[in-house]
Amino acid sequence: MIEWVAPRRRPLPRQPITLLALAWLLLVVAVAALAPLLPVADPQAIDSLHALQPPGIAHVLGTDFLGRDILARLLWGGRWTLQMGGLALSLAIGIGLPLGLAAGSGGGRVDALLMRLVDAWLAFPPLLLAMAVVAILGTGLVSVAVAVGIAAVPPYARVARSIAREVRAQPYIEAAWSIGCSPWRIAVRHVFPNALPSLVAFTATQLGWLLLNGAALNFLGLGAPLGVPEWGSMLAEGRGYLRAAPWASGFPGLALTLTVLAANLVGDGLQEALG
Amino acid sequence: MTPSYLARRFFHALFVLWLSATLAFIALQLTPGDPAQALLAASGATADQVAARRERLGLDDPWLVQYLRYISDLARGNLGYSWLHGRPVGRMVLEQLLPTAELALAATAVGVALGLGLGVLAAVRQGTWVDVAATAVAAVGLSTPTYWSGLLAILFFSLQLCRFPAGGEGGLRHLVLPAAVLGFALSGSIARMVRARVAEVLGAPFVLAARARGLGARRVLLVHVLRAAVGPALAVTALQFGFLLGGAVITESVFARRGLGRLAVEAILWQDLPVVRGVILVGAVAYVLVNWAADVLQAWLDPRLWEERV
């Protein structure tokens, strides 16, 4: 990104908003991990007599069109959404990082070849590419995660490459060359550790994007099977009762937006803290 | 502008397209399942008929032959045939292209206007609450799923205020909500880029020189600073074109509009792979063309770029 003020680093403890965002992310992860242990109703329990109840004492966030408790579905839904995001992220990193680092530290012909491949990959609109992968793999939560992860590889490879190139231009890399370190050793011991901070910041932003697109595919009905409480599918289910029960789609939407926003803010904050 | 710069960018774009088409071919080849079987599944064809269809479609030919046929078909605009309907994919995509293009164009207009406004405002009032507010709006735009902001928009503007139709198409009134929702999502990244760029340019010597010549702050901002900011904003908008197409697909679904989105979702649910491939190939062509055009426009705005390598 272009620097607009004199390069100004702000350590994390002095960024209250970033800390707040980080706390929210940790809370969401903790709740998702502990969902089975939490004292909430069964997210699948159907109770038609109490369908579309507004938020109240019995159901803190109300019920959906089948009378299922929205709070419970929200907590369990975070589990599905985050698992999908995590799987997609590890795929994007697992393929994109080696690709970008190889191109960035290899340079020359390797770089040109790999980057043309990434260009071609990048030419497909990411969400459409993810949809195409779902078409090949068949619908389901895992294929959505794989699809979104594959679509996220090219930006990851590009960023990893540019960071690696930046690091490679540093004097200490030249010093390592001159004392006879092998290219492999330079890539693993010198380039990678120094590229790590910027990569972590980018990964946080990337996570937000993955959650957004993964939930989008679920919203379109290409992911979670019927009834599974995933945030995107909950939004899709609630849209039919927008007027009678705005909370049915409102709360999952809010949870998703806050989580994506938190991931983006953490990414920005880390970038600012690490310079 | 040097013709060789244009030509170089053009060949690069062509090369990227060829590689994308090849990737799409490989992906479809690796997919298990027999296309001829899929084509004839509904009609209850016998094994012999399936074999005959395989023969006619050339599915028993070696990969290389199939690949060359595929590429030459593509070059002539033939995207293959739908497994479900047997209709030419090119025509099916073309029919749905217009509503999607309409939405994408309107959303771009909203996104660029909003993004430029927010970005300039934040940069000019750097460090004040105006900056904080504009940056926050941009961050929210970047993070809000269009499938949620779309539902909210329907709830308030259609169901409560009865101002705009909740969905369907026909006329400008049907376009307002979807374009606003998608444009808002797009404006986030544009605003960020513009803010950074304008803030940088505000400190540039030529701005100081213009002020020293006695030009008013408003004139300097509108004529000199904005011109420098438009190029990068253009580049971001072009790079976000892929995002825009994806967003359009979702927005179409939220507002029950016709378009590539419905075509793609249906094709996926039926595993009609040639149609899916057609949609993403058309998306890739559009993306590459838009970015090529943005490159050319940017070079026209900023002659220093002529010298840079591809």
Interface residues (C-beta under 8 A of the other chain):
Chain A: M1 I2 E3 W4 V5 R116 L117 D119 A120 W121 L122 A123 F124 P125 P126 L127 L128 L129 M131 A132 V134 A135 I136 G138 T139 G208 L212 N213 A215 A216 F219 L220 G221 L222 G232 L235 A236 G238 R239 L242 R243 P246 S249 G250 G253 L254 L256 T257 V260 L261 N264 L265 D268
Chain B: F15 V16 L17 L19 S20 T22 L23 A24 A27 L28 T31 A123 Q126 A139 V140 L142 S143 T144 P145 Y147 W148 L151 L152 I154 L155 L159 R195 A196 R197 A199 E200 F241 G242 F243 L244 L245 G246 G247 V249 I250 S253 V254 A264 V265 A267 I268 L269 Q271 D272 L273 V276 R277 V279 I280 G283 A284 Y287 V288
